[in-house]
Amino acid sequence: MGLLVLLLGLVFASMYVYRYFFITQLPRESVFHCGVLYEDSLYSPFRGQLELHEDVKIYIEENYEQINVPVPQFGGSDPADIIHDFQRGLTAYHDITLDKCYVIELNTTIVMPPRNLWELLVNVKKGTYLPQTYIIQEEMIATEHVSDMEQLGSFIYRLCSGKETYRLKRRGARRRISRRETGNCHRIRHFENTFVVETVICKKS
């Protein structure tokens, strides 16, 4: 009986330490201002490396991430707010230039889950890890209009409420889009893994 009481005491003590010392400090460390250098031969063949800035908020308990991409220093990409909701398996892009929202199933092969991304950014901040310098592209097509916003969950609802919102569909594998092919497309460049992602959102032709 005494051993059982001792074990229960250790369990509750561990829970107390985790909750009041680790979790209470987490929100302050879960807001990151990120800057990453990367190469893009298509857009800057003679300028060398480009720099991407964004603000990342990670909510481990709620299992979602929020990314703000400000107006880039170079052309060809739109500022945006992005939410990755791992609980519902959805991603929402708010293109600030168009003031429109786009929703698609969460791509877990590209987007790191909250705790993994938090650990990555902590290591980047410490200088113990440097992100890769390459860029990958994902191409999407805007499809039907979303009328029932509440089905998207509270996080995406707050982001997209009052804005035109559309579903997205990923295109099949194809070569990277050149600048001449982007008449009906908008680009959002962001950092949510060990590399830069360029999300190309095109109107349905």
N, C-alpha and C positions, 0 to 999 in steps of 0.2 A: 504493500500500500504506500509505504514511504517512497519507494522508487517511482511508482506511478505519479504521485504528487510532484516529485522532482522533475520528471519528464514533462508533465503538463506545464509546470512553471517555466521550463526552458522554452517550450513551444510558444507560450503566451509572451514571454520576454522577447523572443525573436520577432514575433509579429509586431510588437510594440516598437522595437527598434526600426524595423523596416518601414512601418507606417509613418512614424513621427520624425525619423531622421533622414531616411532615403527619399520617400515620396514627397515630403514637404520641401526638400531641396530640388526636386526634379523640375518643377515648373520654371525656375529661374534658369536652369541649364537647357531647357527644351525650346528656347527661342534662339535661333542662330541667324546671323548675317553671313552669307556665304559668298565668296568670290572664287571663281575657278577659271584657269586659262585653258584654252583648247584650240585646236587647229581645224580650219575649214577651207580646203583648197578651192571649193566651188564659189564661195563668197569672198574670200580674201586671199587669192593666190600670191599676192605680193606684200601683204601686210603682216605676215607671220601669224602669231597667236592672237586670238580674240579673248576678251574677258567677259564673263557672264556673272551678274550679281543677282541675288535673290534673298528673300527672308523666309525662313522655314520655322513653322511652329509644329511641334510634335506632341500629341496627346496620347500617351501610352495607355492610360486607363480607359479612355474612350475608343482607342484603336483607330485613330485617323490622323492625317497629316494635312496641314494647310501651307501652301507655298504662294508667295507673292513675288512676281517677276516685274520689276519696274521697267520704265521705258529704257530700252537698250541704247548703248552708246553708238551702235552701228545700225544701219537700216536692215530691213528684211525680216524683222520679228516684232510681234505685238506684245505689249505689256499684258499681264494676265494674273488672275487669282485662280489657284488650283486646289481642289480638295480630293484626297484619296481616302475613301471611307472603306476600311477593311472589314468592318462588321457587315455592311450591306454589299460589299464587292463592287463598288461603283467609283468612278472618277468623274469629276465635273471640272470643266474649263470655263472660266468667265473671261472671254476676250474683251479687255477693257476698251480697245479701240472701237470695236463693233458694238459694245455693250450687249453682247449676246452670250448665252450659256449653252454648253454642249456636254452631253452626258453619255458615258460609255461604260461597259464592264471593265473593272479594274484589271490591268495587265500585270500580274504578279511576277512575270519574268523580267520586267523592267523596273517596276516600282518596289523599293525596299519596304518591308513592314516597319511600323513605327520604332520598335526597339532597335532593330538592326540599323535603321537610318540614324537614330539617335547616337548609337555607338560609333558609327562611321564619322558623323560630324564632330563628335567629341574628340576623336582621334585626329581628325583634320585640324581642329582648333589647337590641339596640343602640338601639332607638327610632327606626329608620329606616322602619319599616312598622307600621301598626296594623291588626289584623284587622277584618273587617266585623262589624256588630252584629246581623245577622239570623240566624234559625235556620231550618233546613230539617228536614223529617221524613221518615224512611223506615220503612215498616211491614212487619213480617215475621210469619210464622206458623210455629210450631214443628211439625215433622212427625215423621219416624221417629227412633227411638232409635239412637244410634251405639254399636255393640258393639266394633268393631275400631278402637281408638284409635290404633294405630301407623300406620295409613294417613293420619293427619292430619299427620304430620311431627313431628320432635322438639320444636319450639318449642311447638306447640299441645298435644302430648302432655304436656309438663311442666306446662302450665297446667291441663289438664282431667283428668288422670289421677286416678282415684278419685272423680270427680264424675259425676252423671247428665249425659249429653251428648246433645243433639238436633240434628238438621239443621234449618235454617231455609229458608223459601221466601218470596221477596218477593211482596207483594201488588201488584196492578195499581194504576195511578194512581187516587187518590180524594181526597176532601177530608180535611183534617187532623182527627184524632180529637179529640173533646172529652173533658173529664174524666168526663162521665157515661157514656162508652162504654168505659171502661178497666177494667171489672171483672175481666176475664181477661187483662189486659195489664200489662206492666212497661216502664218507660222508662229508657233510659240516655242521658244527655247527655254529649257529648264533643266535643273540638276536634282535628281532624286535617286541617284545610284553612284557608282564609281565613274560615270561618264556623263556627258551632256546628251540630252534627248531633244530632238527637234520634232514637235508634233505639227503635222501639216493637216489643216482642216479645209476641205474643199466643198463647194456647193455641188449638189447633185445635178449632173448634166442631163 
